[in-house]
Amino acid sequence: MADDLAAEVFCVALDRFGSFDASLGSERGWLFGIAVNVVRTHHRGVDRESRAVQRLAARPTAPGLGTGSQVVSAVTREEQRAAVRDAVAALSESQREVVVLVLWEELSYEAAAMVLGIPLGTVRSRLARARSALQEALAAAKDGSSG
């Protein structure tokens, strides 16, 4: 998926190269801005797909095959993934963007600020709030599943 998104970023960049204005920033920043928009569009599609999968998963299905411990393990892993997905989805869009750029894409705070066109302090505060919200949501999900 990352390769496809990267390819899409460069296709968009090639199509819009004439709109690049060096007085507004570096080529790298311009390219990251395109990347943010491509990733936003991708995530909207993933969200729609996820909702569709959830609707399908709500339908009754035949029991799975495997030993009891395999089933329990698979269910636990899926519950953990679902808790993380739900926690990230519950973040504001601005917090999700910072989480994706800094934590998943491993950009520096400075690079994330440049990509998003916001001050460095804003990146730091959004990330701090997002981390707190994620910790609280995951703790609540863990407490809910163990009780």
Stockholm file with secondary structure:
# STOCKHOLM 1.0

chainA/1-147         MADDLAAEVFCVALDRFGSFDASLGSERGWLFGIAVNVVRTHHRGVDRESRAVQRLAARPTAPGLGTGSQVVSAVTREEQRAAVRDAVAALSESQREVVVLVLWEELSYEAAAMVLGIPLGTVRSRLARARSALQEALAAAKDGSSG
#=GR chainA/1-147 SS CHHHHHHHHHHHHHHTGGGCCGGGCCHHHHHHHHHHHHHHHHHHHHHHHHHHHHHHHTSCCCCCCSCHHHHHHHHHHHHHHHHHHHHHHHSCHHHHHHIIIIIISCCCHHHHHHHHTCCHHHHHHHHHHHHHHHHHHHHHHHHHHHC
#=GC SS_cons         CHHHHHHHHHHHHHHTGGGCCGGGCCHHHHHHHHHHHHHHHHHHHHHHHHHHHHHHHTSCCCCCCSCHHHHHHHHHHHHHHHHHHHHHHHSCHHHHHHIIIIIISCCCHHHHHHHHTCCHHHHHHHHHHHHHHHHHHHHHHHHHHHC
//
